[in-house]
Amino acid sequence: MLIAGPTASGKSALALALAQDGGGVVINADALQVFANWRILTARPSLAEEEVAPHRLYGHVPGDADYSVGHWLREVAPLLTGPARPIIVGGTGLYLTALTEGLAEIPPTPPEFRSEGESLLAEAGLPALLAALDPETLARIDQQNPARVARAWEVQRTTGRGIADWQDDTPPPLLPLDQTTAICLLPERDWLLSRIERRFDAMLAQGALDEARANLPTWSPKDPSAKAIGARELVAHLKGEITLDAARDNAVIATRQYAKRQMTWFRARMSKWCNFGLPANDP
């Protein structure tokens, strides 16, 4: 079973309930919940929840380690045929589409090319990276998403082929969509925005600031785990750069923007999934 949905939509609670009721192992499909150093801010299942049902691929990667969709596919593959029913849940659309549609085997980007792309982005912005991409790639990627644009640029620079061309050579998927039950939660907008705000306040109450303080001695904004929403904001507060209220408000805004991008992805790429809206008056 697959469960997708934007952040704060309740998908993890649904996965846990299904595992508790009918048995199964809950498998993470969220790109940030793999990191060990942010449990609260990435909304990883709590220790108590992990005791209710087996959980896999949560918090097992160091915060400064590279981790890609390719890594995730290799780790999830043996879990698909285990004795327990796999319940794969997460909000990283790329992981889920790679699982059900396949993933092109693109060679890794050399460090010097990645540095070149980062410098170009910092000096000239997204238009400089976009100018190097072929029309088919431009038509497929989210041109407003720096991470997606940078990835496309790196592939072009490394291989001399556009990422769209690589995608057209994609091998068969590990789990074809017609061989599983795939659910996508699509909440009503105002309901989701309210949930996002309440959840971040709950994270603060649960100790998110202490979690940020524990990360402060080794903090680097370049670490893959630094993309956890709220991390930069709370670290900025701990450094005396902004108030806690400002950090909270900025994190809520960033989470809402992320949820909007997720919803756009799900509607565009997951139309064949069983899509469920959540009622506006649901608590």
PLY file of the C-alpha trace (Angstrom):
ply
format ascii 1.0
element vertex 283
property float x
property float y
property float z
element edge 282
property int vertex1
property int vertex2
end_header
0.00 0.00 0.00
1.13 3.53 -0.80
-0.03 6.68 1.02
0.94 10.12 -0.24
-0.08 13.58 0.86
1.25 17.02 1.67
2.90 17.81 4.97
0.52 17.85 7.96
-2.26 16.04 6.07
-2.39 13.12 8.51
-0.90 10.46 6.24
1.47 9.09 8.90
-1.39 8.64 11.36
-3.36 6.81 8.67
-0.43 4.50 7.92
0.01 3.70 11.61
-3.69 2.98 12.06
-3.68 0.62 9.09
-0.59 -1.18 10.37
-2.09 -1.52 13.82
-5.43 -2.72 12.52
-4.36 -5.11 9.77
-0.67 -5.66 10.35
2.23 -4.39 8.32
5.44 -2.43 8.39
5.38 1.36 7.96
8.05 2.43 5.45
9.20 6.01 5.09
8.98 7.82 1.74
9.94 11.28 2.98
13.32 12.66 1.93
13.93 14.47 5.23
12.64 11.89 7.69
15.58 9.65 6.79
17.96 11.91 8.72
18.90 11.03 12.28
19.37 14.54 13.67
15.84 15.97 13.18
12.99 13.93 14.60
10.61 16.63 15.80
11.01 19.15 12.96
10.61 16.50 10.25
7.57 15.01 12.04
9.10 11.56 12.25
7.01 9.04 14.19
7.61 9.24 17.93
9.26 6.44 19.88
5.82 5.50 21.23
4.40 5.27 17.71
7.33 3.15 16.57
6.44 0.68 19.31
2.93 0.24 17.89
4.13 -1.16 14.56
7.49 -1.76 12.84
8.93 1.29 11.08
11.69 1.27 8.47
13.91 3.87 6.76
13.35 6.51 9.44
16.24 8.42 11.02
18.94 6.07 9.74
21.10 8.52 7.76
23.62 11.00 9.25
22.55 14.61 8.78
25.59 15.52 6.68
25.33 12.52 4.32
24.07 12.68 0.76
20.90 10.67 0.25
19.02 10.50 -3.03
16.02 8.80 -4.54
18.43 6.16 -5.86
19.60 5.38 -2.33
15.99 5.12 -1.20
14.98 2.77 -4.01
17.85 0.44 -3.23
16.87 0.35 0.45
13.15 -0.05 -0.12
13.48 -2.87 -2.68
14.04 -5.75 -0.19
11.22 -4.46 2.01
8.66 -4.93 -0.76
8.87 -8.72 -0.53
9.25 -9.16 3.21
6.85 -11.17 5.37
5.01 -8.05 6.61
2.68 -6.00 4.44
4.56 -2.85 3.33
2.73 0.42 3.98
4.82 3.06 2.26
3.99 6.60 3.34
5.46 10.01 2.64
5.25 13.35 0.97
8.25 13.16 -1.36
6.52 12.73 -4.69
9.75 11.91 -6.52
10.32 8.85 -4.32
6.82 7.54 -4.94
6.78 8.15 -8.69
10.24 6.60 -9.01
8.93 3.54 -7.17
5.82 3.17 -9.35
7.11 4.53 -12.67
10.82 3.69 -12.59
13.97 5.80 -12.25
16.59 6.52 -14.87
20.08 5.34 -13.91
21.81 8.73 -14.24
25.55 8.82 -13.39
26.43 10.73 -10.21
27.48 14.36 -10.46
31.20 14.99 -9.82
31.79 17.36 -6.88
33.46 19.94 -9.10
30.39 20.18 -11.35
28.11 20.53 -8.33
30.28 23.35 -7.01
30.23 24.98 -10.44
26.44 24.87 -10.49
26.16 26.24 -6.95
28.44 29.15 -7.84
26.51 29.89 -11.03
23.22 29.84 -9.13
24.58 32.16 -6.42
26.06 34.62 -8.91
23.51 34.66 -11.74
20.39 32.99 -10.36
18.02 30.43 -11.86
17.94 31.97 -15.38
21.62 31.09 -15.84
20.96 27.42 -15.08
17.75 27.32 -17.12
19.55 28.75 -20.15
21.68 25.60 -20.36
18.73 23.18 -20.47
17.08 21.65 -23.52
13.44 22.48 -24.37
12.09 19.07 -23.38
13.69 19.26 -19.95
12.42 22.81 -19.49
8.90 21.61 -20.25
9.04 18.88 -17.62
10.69 20.43 -14.56
9.40 22.95 -12.07
11.33 26.01 -13.23
10.64 27.83 -9.95
12.21 25.08 -7.82
15.97 25.73 -7.38
16.67 22.12 -6.37
14.96 20.69 -9.47
16.64 23.21 -11.78
20.05 22.58 -10.23
19.60 18.82 -10.61
18.67 19.18 -14.27
21.68 21.44 -14.84
24.01 18.96 -13.12
22.75 16.08 -15.28
23.23 18.14 -18.44
26.73 19.22 -17.36
27.77 15.73 -16.28
26.39 13.60 -19.11
25.80 15.94 -22.03
22.21 14.71 -22.12
19.09 16.40 -20.83
17.35 14.88 -17.83
14.23 14.42 -19.97
16.24 12.21 -22.34
17.42 10.11 -19.42
13.87 9.83 -18.13
12.73 8.48 -21.48
15.18 5.57 -20.98
13.72 4.71 -17.58
13.76 0.98 -16.66
10.64 -0.84 -15.37
9.43 0.23 -11.89
9.97 -1.80 -8.74
6.28 -1.57 -7.87
3.93 -0.88 -10.80
0.94 1.19 -9.77
-1.56 -1.47 -10.88
-0.02 -3.95 -8.43
-0.73 -1.93 -5.29
-3.31 0.25 -3.59
-2.21 3.89 -3.90
-3.91 6.63 -1.88
-3.22 10.34 -2.14
-4.66 12.74 0.43
-5.64 16.12 -1.03
-6.90 18.27 1.85
-9.00 21.40 1.53
-6.62 24.38 1.48
-7.78 26.32 4.54
-7.98 23.13 6.61
-4.39 22.27 5.70
-3.05 25.77 6.38
-4.60 25.72 9.84
-3.16 22.26 10.54
0.31 23.40 9.49
0.22 26.30 11.94
-1.06 24.18 14.82
1.46 21.45 14.12
4.46 23.77 14.22
3.26 25.15 17.53
3.00 21.55 18.75
6.57 20.92 17.56
7.78 23.86 19.64
5.90 22.48 22.64
7.48 19.06 22.07
11.02 20.46 22.15
11.89 21.56 18.61
13.99 24.43 19.96
16.00 22.04 22.11
16.45 19.84 19.05
17.81 22.82 17.13
20.10 23.66 20.05
21.49 20.11 19.97
22.23 20.53 16.26
23.84 23.95 16.65
27.46 22.83 17.33
27.63 20.93 14.00
25.17 23.09 12.04
25.93 23.72 8.39
23.33 25.14 6.01
24.91 23.02 3.27
24.09 19.73 4.98
21.28 17.78 3.27
19.36 17.63 6.57
19.46 21.43 6.85
16.52 21.48 4.42
14.25 20.45 7.29
11.69 23.25 7.44
12.15 25.20 10.64
15.79 24.26 11.09
17.27 27.42 9.56
14.70 29.56 11.30
15.28 28.12 14.77
19.05 28.16 14.33
18.81 31.83 13.33
16.91 32.49 16.55
19.49 30.64 18.63
22.21 32.76 17.02
20.37 35.88 18.10
19.46 36.92 14.55
15.66 36.83 14.90
13.08 36.45 17.66
11.41 33.14 18.39
8.10 34.55 17.18
9.69 35.52 13.88
11.30 32.09 13.56
7.95 30.47 14.19
6.14 32.66 11.66
8.83 32.18 8.99
8.76 28.41 9.46
4.97 28.30 9.14
5.15 30.33 5.92
7.87 28.07 4.51
5.83 24.98 5.40
2.75 26.38 3.67
4.79 27.12 0.55
6.19 23.58 0.60
2.71 22.10 0.97
1.56 24.12 -2.04
4.39 22.68 -4.15
3.53 19.19 -2.96
-0.13 19.60 -3.90
0.87 20.82 -7.36
3.06 17.74 -7.83
0.40 15.33 -6.62
-2.30 16.75 -8.85
-0.01 16.69 -11.88
1.70 13.35 -11.36
-0.70 11.25 -9.29
-3.99 11.56 -11.12
-4.16 7.75 -11.39
-3.96 7.32 -7.62
-7.06 7.13 -5.43
-7.31 10.78 -4.49
-9.18 11.70 -1.32
-10.13 15.18 -0.20
-10.46 15.86 3.51
-13.54 17.74 4.79
-13.07 21.35 5.71
-14.52 20.81 9.20
-12.36 17.80 10.03
-10.42 18.48 13.26
0 1
1 2
2 3
3 4
4 5
5 6
6 7
7 8
8 9
9 10
10 11
11 12
12 13
13 14
14 15
15 16
16 17
17 18
18 19
19 20
20 21
21 22
22 23
23 24
24 25
25 26
26 27
27 28
28 29
29 30
30 31
31 32
32 33
33 34
34 35
35 36
36 37
37 38
38 39
39 40
40 41
41 42
42 43
43 44
44 45
45 46
46 47
47 48
48 49
49 50
50 51
51 52
52 53
53 54
54 55
55 56
56 57
57 58
58 59
59 60
60 61
61 62
62 63
63 64
64 65
65 66
66 67
67 68
68 69
69 70
70 71
71 72
72 73
73 74
74 75
75 76
76 77
77 78
78 79
79 80
80 81
81 82
82 83
83 84
84 85
85 86
86 87
87 88
88 89
89 90
90 91
91 92
92 93
93 94
94 95
95 96
96 97
97 98
98 99
99 100
100 101
101 102
102 103
103 104
104 105
105 106
106 107
107 108
108 109
109 110
110 111
111 112
112 113
113 114
114 115
115 116
116 117
117 118
118 119
119 120
120 121
121 122
122 123
123 124
124 125
125 126
126 127
127 128
128 129
129 130
130 131
131 132
132 133
133 134
134 135
135 136
136 137
137 138
138 139
139 140
140 141
141 142
142 143
143 144
144 145
145 146
146 147
147 148
148 149
149 150
150 151
151 152
152 153
153 154
154 155
155 156
156 157
157 158
158 159
159 160
160 161
161 162
162 163
163 164
164 165
165 166
166 167
167 168
168 169
169 170
170 171
171 172
172 173
173 174
174 175
175 176
176 177
177 178
178 179
179 180
180 181
181 182
182 183
183 184
184 185
185 186
186 187
187 188
188 189
189 190
190 191
191 192
192 193
193 194
194 195
195 196
196 197
197 198
198 199
199 200
200 201
201 202
202 203
203 204
204 205
205 206
206 207
207 208
208 209
209 210
210 211
211 212
212 213
213 214
214 215
215 216
216 217
217 218
218 219
219 220
220 221
221 222
222 223
223 224
224 225
225 226
226 227
227 228
228 229
229 230
230 231
231 232
232 233
233 234
234 235
235 236
236 237
237 238
238 239
239 240
240 241
241 242
242 243
243 244
244 245
245 246
246 247
247 248
248 249
249 250
250 251
251 252
252 253
253 254
254 255
255 256
256 257
257 258
258 259
259 260
260 261
261 262
262 263
263 264
264 265
265 266
266 267
267 268
268 269
269 270
270 271
271 272
272 273
273 274
274 275
275 276
276 277
277 278
278 279
279 280
280 281
281 282
